């Protein structure tokens, strides 16, 4: 059971770090740049 909690904690750290890096990377972009870069992937 302890092994499961450790795996869950590791997953939470990895998942949270991804969102943190996205937040830091997007902070310096203007809203228009962000929208245009995201819309380009849908084509």
Secondary structure, 3 states (H helix, E strand, C coil): CHHHHHHHHHHHHHHHHHHHHHHHHHCCCCHHHHHHHHHHHHC
